[in-house]
Amino acid sequence: MENRIVKFIAALRSGGVRISLAESADAFLAVNNLGIQDRDAFRLSLRATLVKEAKDLGTFEELFPLFFDSGDAPPMMNLTEDMTPEEAQMLAEALRQFSGRLREMIERLLRGEELSKEELEALGQMVGLNQADNMRYREWMARRMQRALQFDEVRDAMKEIMELMAQMGMSKQRLEQMRQLIQANMQGMQEQMRDFAGRKIAENMAEQDPQEAMDGLMDRPFSALSDAEMHTMRQQVRKLAALLRSRIALRQKRAKSGQLDAKATIRTNLRHGGVPFEIKHRDRTVKPKIVVICDISTSMRYCSELMLALLYELQDQVSKTHAFAFIDHLEYITPDFQGNDANTAISQVLVRMPPGHYSTDLGYAFQNLLDSHFDTIDSRTTLIMVGDGRNNYNDPRLDIFKEMARRSRRTLWLNPESPMLWGSGDSDMLDYAPICDTILQVSTMAELTAAVDKMLVEK
């Protein structure tokens, strides 16, 4: 049981639930005190010690039965046991038109035979279940296993068999009884495959190396992240920021010194009689002033959210940040971050500006900036655009963007789309591109982290 609890905790962590070593120890202590005989008490003791946030309850409740319940599928019935010789003859006659695997599957369902563990393992191997490490693939994998067993063909074949036996004279009452029993057997086998898929995925999650999982997420496109994976990325932002902070400090330490600081050199060498044994240079490191404008429409939400979270974790590397968000209009969101962590602040913004499809108007957002916040951009500003440059065929207001770029120290555009897609459909990126100093593709967290690292190096 202890080994199973350890695997359960590992699977919860893989599913995005934060569990410390102390909380794991609390779980074992609670189980030792309450025992495992009372299932509800056992479940509640684990839930109370391992789950801290309401949003993680669903993950806990989904994984718990896969580790601690027997998972027995509904019993399957043998239809052939109580058939009269005449009915058995009718069934044999109807089955003659089918052959091969299809007939074998039909006969198996009629006899109510469950799949063996070896058969389930082979099916799982066939459909790629061994590679699945996220519970969102459970239903899809179960359906793939059903297709491998020709379930759709079996349903069609059973309808034909019923029609043939009706023509042979079997009563409607008996046919309806058979139909219900066959349907129950199919549901039982479906539940068996669904349960196996869930348990296999849970095992894969428990065996997953957390670092390997994180490395994989770093290179996964934002558009392919599930809600659970996005939750994991949010949790990793602080660690990524710490890594960037260390990298920036190391780079500054290794960099060449700036201009000679004559006054500092003289002061330092007074103890040497004015002989300049120790040369002092001016610190040329300049913390950038940032204005960041983020598209938070549906296609850009994850990219912009992680960008803002990462940037606000690195505020000690920035002199001042003005943050804006837009879909069909622009909002100044810097006040949302005052006194809040990045995730809370971004959640507040998304409540006011819920993402939607086909409503982006970047040109109008530029007009809003010109009308109310243009003074945030000056000669010390690094202007950062985070968006795909798609504008729903609205006026891109290149005139305003040119003036924004002219006023700023440098202009960076972070775009998750491949340059091959620029200019296609409603994309105005080819028009914006010549105005920018630098354009970086940021379709993954790894690329976004590298982009933030690069933009914090002020030139």
N, C-alpha and C positions, 0 to 999 in steps of 0.2 A: 504493500500500500504506500509506503514512503516513497518508493521509486515512482509510482504513478502520480503522487502529489507533486514531486519534483518536475516531472514531465508536464503536468498540468500548469504549473507556474511558468515554465519555460514557454509553453504555448500561449499563455496569457500575455507574456512580455512580447512575443512575436506578433500578437494581435494588437499591440499598441497600448497595453495596460502597464502603467508604471508600478513596479513592485521592487522595493528595496530588500536587502538581505535581512534587515531587522523585521520587516513585514512578513517575509517568508518564515522566519523563526517564530513569529507570533502565530502564524497559521499552524505550524506543527505543534506548538504548545496548546493551542485551542483544541486541536484534534486529539491530542493525548488526554486532555481533561474531559472532553465530551464523548470521545469514542466515535465509532463509525456505524454502530448498530442502527441508530435512528437516522435515517437518510436525510430528513429535513434539517435536523440539528447539525449534522455533518456539513450539509450544503451551506447553511447559514453561518457556521463558524468559519468556513473558508471565505465566504463572501464578505463577512465583516472585517476580516483581517487583510484581505488582498485587494479589495475594491474601495477606492477612496472617492471616485468621482462618478456621478450618476450616468454619464455618457458611457462608462465602461461596463455597466450592468448587463447590457445586451451581449457583449462579448463573453462575459462570465457565464451567463445563462445558456449561451449556445454551446460553449465548450464543455461545461460541467458534465452533462449526460454522456458525452462522447468518451470521457475518461472513467466515469464512475457508475454508469448504468449498464445493464446487461445488453441492451440494444436488441432484444429479441423482436423480430418482425412478426406481424400477425400470423397465426397458424394458417397453413394452406390445406385445403380439403381435396381428397381424392374423389373425383366425380365418377370414376368407373366402378367404385366398390358396390354401390347400390343400384347399378343399372340392371335391367332385366336382360336376358339373352337377346330379345328382339331389339332393344335399344342399343346394346353393344354391337349388334350386327349393322344397324343403321349407321352408327358412328364409324365403324371400320370401313363401310362403303363410302362414306363421305370423305374419309381421310385419304382414300386411294389417289385422289387427284393431286395430292401434295407429296413432295419428296425432299430428301436432303435435310439441311439444317432447319428449314422452316417446319417440316413435318415433325422433326425431333423436338423442336421448341413447343409446338402445339400439344404433342403427346405429354410432354413434361408438365405443362400447365394443367392439362386434364387430370394428371395423376397427383398434382399438388406437390411436386418435388422442389425443394429449395435449392439454391445454388450452394455449392460447397465452398469452403474457404479457399481451396486451390483454384476453383473457377473464378471466384471474385478477384483473387490476386492476378490471375491471367488477364481478366477483363480490364482491371485497373492498369496493368502494364500496357495493354493494347491502346488505351485511350490517353495515356500520359499522366495518369493520376499520381504517379511517383514524383512528378516534378511540381505538383501543385502545393503551394505553401500559404494559401490565403483562403479563408472560408467563403469568400464571395464566389469561388469556383465550384462550390459543392454541388449546387443544383445542375450546373452546366455539365460537370463530370458525370453525374448520375444519368442525365439525359443521353450523354454520349455512350454510356454503358448500355442503356436501353436500346439505342440504335444499333449497337454492335450485336445485340440479341434479336434484332429484327422485330421489335415490338410493334411497329406500325404495320408491317406485313402480317404479323400474327393477328392483329385486330381485324384487318380486312378478311383474312382467311377464316376467322371464327364466324364472321357474318355469313360468309358463303356456306359454311358447314351448317349453320342454323337453318338457312333457307333450304338446303338440300334435305335435311332431316324433317323439316316441315312438309316438304313435298312427299317424303316417304311415309307420312302419316303420324309423326310424333305430335302429341298434344301441345297446345299452346302453353298450358300450365307447366308441363315438364320442360319445355324449351326455355321458358322464362326462368325456371329454377336453375337450369344449367348455365344460362347466360349470367345470372347473378353470381354463381359460384366461380365461374371462369374469371369474371371481372374482379372478384375478391382475391383470387389467386394472383392475378396480374398486379394488383395493388400491393399484395404482400411481397412479391418479388421486387417491385419498384422500391418499396420501403427498405428492403434488404440492401439493395444497391445504394440507396441514398444514405443509409446508416453506415455502410462500408466506406463510401466516399468521404463522409464527414470524419470518421475515425482515422482514415488514412491521412487526410489533410492535417488533422490535429496532431498526428504523430510527426508528420513532416515539419510542422511549425515548432514542435518541441525539440526537434533535432537540429533546427536551423541555427547556424552560427550568427549571433546578433551583428557582428561586424561585417560578415559577408552580406547579410540582409541589408545593412545600411549602405554598404558599397554599391549594391545593386540599385537601391533607391536613388542614390546620387546621380546615376546615369540614366534613370528612367524619365522619359518625357513627362512634363507637367500634365499634359492631356491624358496620360495613361495612368495617373495616380488614382487609387481608390481613396475613399474617405479615411479608411484605417491607415493607409500609407501616408496620406497627407497629415494625419494626426502625428505619426512618427516623425515626419519632417519638421513639424512645428516644434516638437520636443528637442530636435537636434540643432535648432538654430543657435541656441546659446553656446553649444560646444563648438559649432562652426565659427562663431564670432570670436571665441577665445583663441581658436587656431589661427584665424586671420590676424588677430591682435599680436600674437607672438611672431607671426611671419613678418608683419610690418615692422615690429621693433627690431627683429634680427636684420632685416634689410637696411634699416636706418643705421644700425650699428656698423654694418659692413660697408656702407656707402662711403664715397670719398667726402672729405670735409668740404665745407663751403669756403667763402672768402676769408682772408686773414682779418682777424679782429685785433687791430693795433692796440686799442685801449686795454682790452683784456689781457693781451700779451704782456704789456708793460706792467700792469698791476701784478700779474702772477709772478713776474721775474724780478720784482723789487728785492726779494730775499737773496737774489743772486747778483746784487749790485747792478741791476739793469741789464745784465747779459742775457739775451733771449734763449735760454736753454729750453724752455717750454713754449711752444707756439700754440696760440689759441685761434680758433676759427669761429666765424659766426655760424650759428645753427641755421641751416637752410631749409629745414623741415617746416612746411607750411600746412596747417590743417585747413582743408578745403571748406568753403561755404557751399552748401548744397541746396538746390531746388529740384525736387523730384516730383514728376507728374506721372501718375500711374493709371492705366486703363484697368478698371475692375469689372469689365463686362464678363460674360460667361467664359469666353475663350481665353481670357487673360487673368482670371481671378487668382488662381493658384500662384502663378508667376509673380504677380504684383504683391500678393499677400506675403510671400516669403521674402521678396525683395525689401519691403517695408520693415518686416520683422528683423531681418538681418541688419539693415541700416541703423535701426534704432538700438540694436544691441551694441553698435559700434559708435555711439555718440561721443565717446571720449576721444575718438579719432577725427572728429568733425567740429569746426568752430560753431556752425549754426546750420540747422536743417529746416527748410520749409517744405512740407509735404502736401501734395494735392492729389485728389482722386477724381476720376470722371467716368461717366458713361455717356449720357446725353447732355450733361452739364458738369461744371467744375465745382468742387467743394474743397475748401481749405481744411485739412484734417489734422494739422499739427496740434491743436488743442486736445484732440482725442487721446493723444499719447502722453499728455501731462498728467502724471499721477497714476497712469495705468501701464500694465505690461503690454507688449506689442500685440499679443493675441486678443486681449480684451479690447484694445483700441480698434483693431481692424474689424472685430465683430460689431462694434458700435457703428462703424462706417458702413458695413454691409447691410445693417438693419435699415439705415437711412437710404442707402443706394443699392437695393437688391439687384444683382446681376440679371440681365435679360438678353435675349437674342435679338439681333438686328435693330438695336437702338443707339449704337455708338455714334457720337457726333463730335469728333475731335476738333473740328474747326470752331464750333460753338464754344467748346471748352477753352480754346485759345482766346476767344473774344471775352469770355468771363475773366480770364487772367489779366487781359489788357485793361478791362474796366475797373477791376478791384484790387489786384495784387501785383501789378507790374513792377512796383518798387522793390519787390523781393529779389529781383534779378539785377545784378550790377557787375562791375568788372572783376570782382573776386569770386563770382559764382560759378560753380560747376553745375550746368543744367543737365539733368538726366531725364530722358523720356523712357517710359516702360510701356510698350504697346506693340501691336502688330501692324500699325499703320493703316488699318482698315476703317473706313469712314462712312460706310453705307451710301456711297455716292454723294455725300454732302460736300459743301465747299471746304477744302482742306485748309483754307486761310494761310497759305504759304507766306503771305505778306507779314502776318503777325509772327509766324515762326522764324522768319528771317531776322526780324527785329529782336526777338528773344535771343537768338544765337549771336547777333552782333553785340548785344549788351553784355553777354556772359563771357567768362574767361575761356571756357570750352564747353562744347555740347556733345553729350554722349546719348546714343539711342540703343536701348536694350530690346531686342526683338526675338521672340521665340521661333518665328517662321524662317524657313530656309530662304536664302536670297533668290532661289529659283521661283518662288511663289510671289515675289514682289512684283507689283504691277498687274497681277491677275485679279479678275473680279473687281471688288471695290477697294483694292489696296492702292493707297497713294504713296507707298514707301519709296518708289523710284523718284518721286518729286521731293520728298523730305530728305532723302539720303545725301544729295550734294551740299545741303546746308549744314550737315553735322560734321564735327571733327572726327568722331569715331563711332562706328556701328558694331555692336557685338551681338552674336547670336546666343541666346540664353534659353534653350529649350529644356534644359535639365538643371538640377540643383548644383551639380558640379560646375556647369558653365556659368551659372549665376554667381556662385561663390568666387570664381576666377574673375568675373567682371567687377564685382565689388572690390576685390583686392586691387585690381588695376585702377579703378577710378579713385581710390583713396590715396594714390600716389600723385600728389600735386606737382605739376610741372611749372 
